[in-house]
Amino acid sequence: MKNFEIPAFECETGNYHTFCPISCVAWLYQKIEDSFFLVIGTKTCGYFLQNALGVMIFAEPRYAMAELEEGDISAQLNDHEELKKICLQIKNDRNPSVIIWIGTCTTEIIKMDLEGIAPKLEKQIGIPIIVARANGLDYAFTQGEDTVLAAMAHRCPEYKNSELRQEPTNKIDNSSQIKINNSSNNNFISERIELPKSKLVLFGSLPSSVASQLNLELKRQSILVLGWLPSQRYNELPSLGEGIYVCGVNPFLSRTATTLMRRRKCQLIGSPFPIGPDGTRAWIEKICSVFNKTPVGLNERENQIWKAVQDYTRIIKGKSVFFMGDNLLEISLARFLIRCGMVVYEIGIPYMDKRYQAAELLFLQQTCKKMNTPLPRIVEKPDNYSQVQRMHELKPHLAITGMAHANPLEARNINTKWSVEFTFAQIHGFSNVQDILELVTRPLRCRSGIMSDFQSLSKQTNKMNSI
Amino acid sequence: MKLAYWMYAGPAHIGTLRIASSFRNVHAIMHAPLGDDHFNVMRSMLERERDFTPVTTSVVDPHVLARGSREKVVNNISQKEDLQNFVDRASSYSESDVILADVNHYRINELQAADKTLEQIVRYYLDKARREGFLNRSLTDDPSANIIGISTPGFHNQHDCRELKRLLSEPRISINQIIPEGEFLKNLKDLPRAWFNIVPYREMGLMAANFLEKEYGMPHILTTPIGILNTADFIAQISKIVNLWSFSLIEKKVNYDLYVENQTKFVSQATWFSKSIDCQNLAGKEAAVSGDATHAAAITKILVREMGIRVSCSGTYCKHDADWFNEQVQGLCDETIITEDHIEIGDTIARIEPSAIFGTQMERHIGKRLDIPCGVISSPVHIQNFPLGYRPFLGYEGTNQISDLIYNSFNLGMEDHLLDVFGGHDTKEVNIKSLSTEKNNIHWSYDAESELKKIPGFFFAKQNNISTITVDVMYAAKEKLSS
């Protein structure tokens, strides 16, 4: 294992399990309260979402499948007409403020021209239609959210830069310093002029209580958040444009970041993500530095939280963890757990945008150095089978893995934690640190005495004595 | 294109995967995009499977698809030939047999695909054995049967299988093979050695059984032994088949009548239950039934013929089996409904307002919405349908289990009704006149206190002399309480 150097990246291009990106519908329709998600795909897509949404599907969520039939595939039916019928029905039944079309693998393969049909249909039925392609060919799991937000970014109103243009002349003395911040790998230039009010838009889908918590933290530093993408309601999308700073809260939003920078001309603030007290502090610090504010009381806040979760960190100190990888939160979670005192052997991850996650990766290195632990191995597109073999050799105390592997690993006496829970639990900010640690320590805490005598509860291994 | 919210049967590839992962030493490879292997998650979580699901996705990504421009018309046949070529080449590289699953995704659903895949595998191995001279055509010495159609994650399949074994053990019928669950492929060549085949669920296994009948002359029993009457019929059919051969092979005739009588009267409690007086209270009550063809038809029969309950409406989502279903429930119910549209079913149930529903998880939710009790009798499956305890639907133990289910479903409604009539619902009047702020009068139990602690605001605010609780304070309180 290398110390203090650039993390070793490998790409196994293996066979790994993660969820289809259309799963983002499950949380996005709840977040955006006046939206309706129409997934245009086949029975496979519908069946998956049905199982993913679980009991929620019985509550008639604002989601439906436009199920492609053989006639659609063989171009016998007119896509435009078919989609029009369906959208009119949705309008009559639910009257949403926006209909979001989710393109799938099938629409990709048959090259259905969703982007061409949508604007015409939008005029005809009078409801905005946004097209996002969230298919398993191009994306993995949480990246579904990324494509939807990137598509929504185009619909945000244009920011009127008038305030900047009306600079009162008496501000010249302090304000015409050009500051260039060197402390990160990302290139950005801070404002030439001190801002009267913060022009900050945060992006990423978080439960509104968590979003409020983060807003509050920034407000304490005298930074007022202009808005969030996505907003609670479609009609409340924040204004974007030149002069606006954007900062992401989730590591899988690289396409959204790119869209905001290139298409909407915003300035991206590259920072570690607000997961864990260390991450949250670093995130706030970075934003403060961009807006020329000195952070107040952050160190105390962070230390306070660490003290508060001592009971949990005591349980995991010195223990080892292996991330099989599926939800793209792995780097941030690993960094946090290392800071808590754990050793991370390997981080599997479906895809990593090294530029968007640059600050987080640097932070990971710094954390390893600080905690004097070896840098974990980072494997993109891992091969699950090989990973299982590696886990049998390394014998980590905890494996963070998807539900396809969790039970079999438990039967082989490896403690696991469902990775998916981290996607749905509240893990951002200072107030939710305990929640993450709850999740991580639960499998380590609730071991009853029964298993300790057995090596494995699987007949396969008892016969063959290997996996 | 059609607007769809929910489907009863899954897509075709799920059926194929079910069969593949039921057999031992079979691995399924899907050439598919990320996420199509959510089947692994379902199987692992629903059946609490201890071993890795033998399904791998060979991930298709844009690079794979970028060869040339694609026509808008996807030609299924030529695509299949491409895959077939791949399979042929793969067979020559590997030591395992490689088969291409012959299922059309747009035309058939999970159940039909499973049926077809099972038939395909059976056919493949028997043809192979015949070509290579391994086929053993001689019948087993003692009467034996194959059970065709037990698979993962089937609705109560594991328990049903155990009960079937029990059912066959007293008549001394040995089990030749159970496919696909847990069977090795190399043993398939011995399938024709059994005297007959049993197909407990007609949705899965019928095609294989028909193939075995056509090619190897094996008779099969299609009657599903659910309920007293069907089980007796099932055993009668077995005795008929056995007696065909028994004279020449085991030199005696068999008679299971005594067995059936004993089981019916004494071992199964269902017959006695239907005579007992609390079952009399159920007579004339109305029920609605829905599910897969096998279970919906069987439950309808049990309700009407064995318990005297009226079935206003019976239906199935197995549209391809509509004829068989209608024939089975003819005269037993007021109306039938054959549809895959859960809204239609919901509307029908809302219209007829039965006292109980017997259906799938979807009907259970319809029942919750309409405040009608519901017992689950068919797939689609839910974690509830994989109980740790022994709960078969087939056989004599099955009759007990079903009677319990029916009785409890109705009883709930009756109980509620009686409570309404006698005003007996628990209404805890709070008799404490003084307010709870007078701390001295109230003693909080430990549990109650910990419950209260989950509402941090009051404690924290009082302790810190804060009179206005702002959001700030709330979050601070939450953090403080974690220490």
Interface residues (C-beta under 8 A of the other chain):
Chain A: N15 Y16 H17 T18 F19 C20 P21 I22 S23 I40 T42 K43 T44 G46 Y47 F48 Q50 N51 A52 V55 I57 F58 E60 A64 M65 A66 E67 L68 E69 E70 D72 I73 S74 A75 L77 D79 E82 L83 K85 I86 Q89 I90 C105 E108 I109 I110 K111 N135 G136 L137 D138 Y139 A140 F141 S212 Q213 L216 Q304 I305 K307 A308 V309 Q310 P350 Y385 V388 G402 M403 A404 H405 A406 N407 P408 A411 F430 S431 V433 Q434 L457 S458 K459 Q460
Chain B: M1 K2 L3 A4 Y5 W6 M7 G10 P11 A12 H13 I14 A32 P33 L34 G35 D36 D37 H38 N40 V41 M42 S44 M45 R48 E49 R50 D51 F52 T53 T56 T57 S58 V59 V60 D61 P62 L65 R70 K72 V73 V74 H105 Y106 R107 N109 M362 H365 V471 D472 Y475 K478 E479 K480 S482 S483
